[in-house]
Amino acid sequence: MESYDELADEVSSIERRVSDAIFDAVRAQLREDGADAAKELERRLSKIRRSLQKAESLLRGASDD
């Protein structure tokens, strides 16, 4: 069984990938559809990133229990 810290490390890795995807997607969206579409995409991806950050934090806190 994986430890909570190992799971937290995996979630952190995914969060970094999502952060990279935010910049790539927003940049591409700006070129194609303009600022309004890019803003909505950035909002959705940022929400995902924040959720992953929260999950990582909760997992790291669980290892202290």
N, C-alpha and C positions, 0 to 999 in steps of 0.2 A: 504494500500500500504506500502511496506517495504521501510525503509529509505536507503539512499546510504550507511550509516555506517553499517547497518545490512547486506546488500548485501556484503560489503567489508569484514565483519567478516566471512561470509560463504565462500567467495573466499579464504580468508586466511586459513580457516580450510581445504579446498580442497588442497591448496598449501602444507600444512604440510603433508597431506596424500600422495601427490605425492612425496615429499621429502623422506618419509619413504619407499615408493615403489621403488624409485631409488636405495637405498641401498640394499633392499631385492632382487630386480631383478638383479642388477649387481653382487651381491654375488652369486646368483644362476647361472647366466650365466657364470661366471668365472669357476664354478665347472663343468658345462656341456659342454660348447663350447669354452672356452678359452677367451683370452684377446681381440681379435679383435671384436667378437660379443658383448662382454660386453661393449666395448668402444662405439660402435654404439648405443646400447640401452641406455647407460648413456647419450649420446649426445641428443637423441630424448627426453628422459624424462626431461633432464635439460632445454631444449627449452620450454617444456610445463610449467615447474615450473617458468621460467622467465616470460612467458606470463601471468601466474596467478598473479605473483607479480606486474607486470605492471597494470593489471586490478584492483587489490586491490588499488594500489596507485591512479589510475585515479578515482575510486569510492570515495575514501576518499577526494580527491581534489574536486570532484563534490559537496560534502556536504558543502564545504566552499562557493560555488557560491550562 
